[in-house]
Amino acid sequence: MTKQIKVGVIGVGQMGQYHAEIYQKLPQVELVAICEFNDERRAEMAEKFQCKAYKDYHELLANTEIEAVSIVLPDNMHRDCVEEAVKHKKHILLEKPLAKELEDGKAMYELTKDYDKVFTVGFLLRFDPRFNMIKQRLDNGELGDIIHLYCRRNSPITGPKRYIGASDLSMHVMIHDIDYINWYMDSEPVKVIAKSRSVLLKEYGMNDVIYAIVTYENGAIACLEACWVLPENSPTIIDDKLELVGTKGVAYVDSCDHGVRFVSEKGVSYPDSRHWYYTNGEVSGDLAEEVMAFINNVANNTKSIITPKEAYDSLRVVDAIERSIAEGREVSL
């Protein structure tokens, strides 16, 4: 076995804990440290993972033993942490989005576009076999050129209540679809028109629902729907669909029930069997594939399939959606 890659995880909320658990199951990885600002959570995670625990990520990043990091912080904290990680020459897996503000995203793109270490942003649908198969069939010409695409991504209100002030619907949810659509199109997004409505989340200044139409340089159109105010007792954590119409064929994804359903005294549920479910006590699914791909890039000195430009382009579309909503008109990127 080659030498172990020493990693750290910055931010160990729900997603950060998953990252740490995946690292711990990989034989070529040693989880050296975690970082968590909340004292109680930090103590709990230090006990769970039996590793160093930092309150300040500057201190973790200054640890020369650590070669690679997962940054799993709120969206509005990404820029400073990435700048510090680059300064200390770490390999970086940053949970999406690139940044909360377009200005910060542009600065981070400029900083990482020629970075000589691995830098990737966690768009985990790139590692979902359903969405990846569509890309493969587009690339081999089976579906022809894209005429139009429709997608939706809806989820319960429990999610946004955790992100008040740190993110919003276009950035936290819709950006997943924006990333893979840009990937499919292989063409620059040029115009966006969007509308939103805020009812249940109005007191927090957040949108309940967004509809957006994105036009690409090649003339293709993408229609996106995102809502995150489904009832708390919704049977699925994500209700997502995709319909892609090409000149030679069509592709459909319908992942609402995830292929498994339970009915009991607790009600009806469609548990996650795609993203970060547990199998035999270990985190599996798209997220595990994403983290393993990052480690393989580090071990083999290769670049991620997700480039800084792609991460920045996704943020540019989000910014255009927000501008269109605010201005009530179609806007250009």
ABEGO torsion letter per residue (X at the ends): XBBBBBBBBBEBBAAAAAAAAAAAABAABBBABBBBABAAAAAAAAAAAGBBBBABAAAAAABAABABBBBBBBAAAAAAAAAAAAAAGBBBBBBOBABABAAAAAAAAAAAAABABBBBBBBAAAABAAAAAAAAAAAAGAAEBBABBBBBBBBBAAAAAAABGABBAAAAAAAAAAAAAAAAAGBBBABBBBBBBBAAAAAAGBBABBBBBBBBAAGBBBBBBBBAABBAABABABBBBBBBBBAABBBBBBAAAGGBBBBBAAEBBBBBAAAABBBGGBBBEAAAAAAAAAAAAAAAGBBBABBAAAAAAAAAAAAAAAAAAAAGBBBBX
